[in-house]
């Protein structure tokens, strides 16, 4: 039996989805919150739970699955065995049937937390944490700006130590975070050409740290890798080609950020460090993302890129901390410290 609540982070294996649950778990584990929950004793251990259901039920609305366990392979089905966790934090549409099931399996003892907009009956969960731009409301809903991200002080310190050479370069350090194609946006050749031209123009007196995402088209990845070589920039795509991931070091050590408009995570990450964020246009738009962008702009974190790089200050945006505080509150209702 361990001190403190056990937490299961549940997702379908996609890094961006799983990281949202892990961010909330990490914020929950910060010293001040952990101390408030240290009296809780748990038989379960904290872990990541990857569930990848298959079969006909995927075509159904997630609250209508008749047999969620039957959609899992044996090794994943075996993950859902007692002792049950104190906290279940899940993300992604395919986790929803299992969040609903966990409430039944645990007889309501497990606190069920669902991130994003589940688009099913909200009373099925103890706490729903959607992005504010999804416009979800309800008595058990805590909207946050962007997506939950968290970087512990230990993780930041380790990254800065591992990549201590980065800030030694002369000039302003600028993180260039490039996304890619999505349902609402396209990273076209025309936009790539315009962004490349801007980077070439801005290069004198600056050091660019360029990253790409899994959604970045291959031709555009190659294009900016070549550009990085020409400008003396640092380029990172994956560990196989480029070695250890410097992303946390990039975020914490840069002076300013250029980021494409297509990702809530890619906006929330630099906002955690209070870095000036310049949003780069892609092709396409959506009212939902318009609300996302306006939220970060209204908070003083971001501005649309208008051809130059500026610096300004604002309070770090750490919405995962606010969400973790709510989880603590709900846990203390169930486990009062006597």
N, C-alpha and C positions, 0 to 999 in steps of 0.2 A: 504494500500500500504506500503510495507516494504522496508527498505534500503538494498541495496546489491542485487545481482542476486539470483533468486530462482533456486534450483537445484533438479532435480528428479534423484534418483539412481534406476536403473531399472535392474532387474534380475529375475530368475525363482524360487528364494527361497533358492537355495543352498548357504550355508553360505560362502564358499570359493569364489563363483562367486560374490555374493552381496558385500562381503568385498572389492573386487577390486574397485567397484564403490564408496563405502563409503570412501575408502582411498583417492581417488582423491578429493572427496567432502571435506574431512577433511583438506587436504593440501590446497585446495582452500580457506578454511575458516580461515587459519592462519592469524594472525593480519596484517602483512605487505601486503598480497594479498587482504585481505578484505578491507583494507583502500583504496587501489587503485580502488576498485570497489564500494565503498560506495555510489557514486553518482547515481548508477543504482537504479531505483524504479520498484518494481515488484508487480503485482496483485496476482501472484501465491505464494503458500507457498512451502518451500522445504520439501521433503518427500521421503521415500522409496516406490517404486512401484513394487510389486511382480506380475508378469504375468506368468501364467502357461497354455499355450494353449493346446488344445486337438483336436483330430479328424484327418481327412485324410490329412490335410495340413502339418502335421509333416513329412510326407513322401516326401514332395517336398523340393527342394532347397529353402532356406529362402527368396530369392529375387523373388520367383515365386508364393508366396501365393496370391491367388486371393481375399480372404476376411479375413484378419487377425483378425478383430474384432469378426467375427463369431466363431472363435476358442476359445474365452474366455468365462468363466462363467459370469453371469450378474454382480456380485459384482466386478469382475476385469475389465469388460468392462466399468463400471461406473467410474473407476479411470482415464480413458482417456477422460476427459472432461475439457474444458477451465475453468479458464485462464491457458494458457500454460506456462511452465517454461522457464526461460532464458537459462538454460543449462540442457540437457538431457544426462546423463552418463549411458551407458548400457554395460552389459557384458553377454556373453553366446549366443550360436547360436539361441536360441528361442527368444531372444530379437530383433534380426535383422529385422524381418518384421515390428515390432513396431517402431524401430528407423527410418526406411524408411517412415512409415506412419506419424510419428510425424513431419517430415520435411514438408510433404504436409499439415497436419492439421494446422500447425502454419504458413503456407505460408513462410517458410524459416526463420522465426524470432527466432526460438529456435536453439541454437547451439547444434548440434548433435555430441556427442563424443562416440565412440565405442572402447572398450578395446578388447584385443586379436586380432587374425586374423579372420576377418569376412568371408573370402573366397568368397566374392561376389564383385561386382563392387565398388571400393573404392570411386569414386565421389559421392556415395549415402550418404556419411558422411562428416561432416565438419572437423573432426579430428579422426584419427585412431591411437590407442596407443597399438601396439602389442609388445610382448616380442621380443627382438633382435634375439633370437634363431629361430624365425619363418621365418626370412629372407624376410620380407614384405617391399616393398619400394613404394614410391609415393609422390607426392607433398604435400599431406595432411596427411602423415604418420610420426609419431614420435616414432621410436623404443626405447624401454627401456630395461635395464638389468633386467631379471626376471619379476616379476609381481609387480603392484603398491601396496605398503604397506605404511601405515602412522600411527604413534602413536603420538598424541598430548602431549605436556608437562603436561597438566592437567591429561590426562589419565595415563601417566607414574607415576606422583606424587601420584595419588590416589592408583595405584596398589602397589607402594612401601610402602605407608603408611599402606595399608590393610594387606600386607604380610611382615611387618617390621621384623618379627622373622627369616625370611629366611637367611639373611646374617650373622646372629649371630652364625650359626653353624661353627665349626672349619673346616679348610682345603679348598682346591680349590673347587669352586662351578661349576658344569658341567651340562648344560642342555642336555638331551638326547631326541631328537625329532624324534619319530618313525612314519613313514608313513605306506604304505601298498600296496596292489595289485592295479595295474592300467593296462592300455592297453599295456604298454611297460615293466613293472617291476612286479616281484612277490616277496613277502616277504615269503620265504620258511622256513620250519623248520630248514634246514641246515644253512641258514643265521642267523636265530634267535639263534641257538646254538652257532655260532661263535661270534655274538655280545654279547651274555650273558657271554661267556667265557672271552671276552675282558673286560667287565665291572667288572667282579669278580677280574680279575688280576689288574685292575687299581684302584680298590676301596680304598685301604689303603691311607689315607691322603686326601680323596676327599669326597664330598657330591654330589650325583647325584640327579637331578630333572628330572624325567622321564615323558614324555607325549606321548600319542598315538593319532592317527587320526581316523576319521570315517571309513577309509579304512583298518585299521589294523585288520588282521584276529583275530577272537575271542580267539582262542587258544594261539596266541602270546600275546594278551592283558593280558590274565590270567597268562601267563608265566612270563611276566615282572612285573606284579603286585606282584607276589610271590617273585620274585628276589628283588624288592624294599623293601619288608618286611624283607628279610634276610640281606640286606646290610644297612638297616636304611636309605634308600633313600626316597624321596618324590615322590609319584606317583599320577598323575591326569589323569582321563579318561573322566568324565562328572560330572556335578553338582549334579545329583541325588545320585551318589555314593561317591563323593569326596568333595563336597562343592564348594564354589566360585572358579572361574577359576583363577589360579595364573599365566597364560601364560605370560602376559605382565611383571609381576614381575620377572619371570624366565628369560625372555629375557634381561631385563634391569640390572639385578643384577648378572648374572652369569659371570664366568671368561672365559669360553670356551664352545663350542657347538659341540656335535656329532649329525649329522642329516642324515637320509637316503636320497638317491639320487633321489627320485621319485617325488618331488614336488618343483615347482618354488617358491611358497609361503613360504615353510619351509626353503628355502635358503635365500629369500629376507628378512624375518623377522629378523634374527640375524644380517644380514648385515646392516640393518637400524641402529643398535646399535654398529656397528664396532666390533662385537665379533669374535674371531678366530673360523672359521667354519671348522670342520673335516667331510668330506663326507664319509658316510658308504655305501658300495656296497650292492645292492640287486641282485637278478637274473634278467637277461634281460638287454637290452640296446636299444638305438635308436640314430640316428644321430642328431635328434633335441635336445635330452637331453644331448648328448655329447657337443653340442654347448652351452647349458645352463651352464653346469658345467665349461667348459673352460672359459666362460665369467666371472664367479665369481672368478675363479682361476687367470685369467689375471688381474683382478681388485685388487688382493691381499687379497681378502676376505676369500678364501677357499683353502683347500688342501685336497687331498685324505687321508683318515685315514690310517696310516701305522703302527699302533700298539701302538703308544704313543701319549700323548697330549702335544701340544706346545702352546705357546702364542706369539702373534705378534700384531702389530698395523697397522691400515690403516684408511683412511678417510671413515666416514659413507656413505653407499650407499643409497641415498634417491631419487630414480628416480621419485616417485610421485610428489616431489617438482618441478622437471624439467618439468613434464607433466602439473602440475598446472600452472606454469609460461606461458606455451604455451596457455592454456585455457584463462588466463588473457589477453594475447596479442590479441587473437581473439575476446574476449569480448570487449576490448577497441576499436578495429576497428569498432565494431557495436555500441558501446555506448561511444563515446569520452567524456572525462571529460572537459567541456568547462568552 
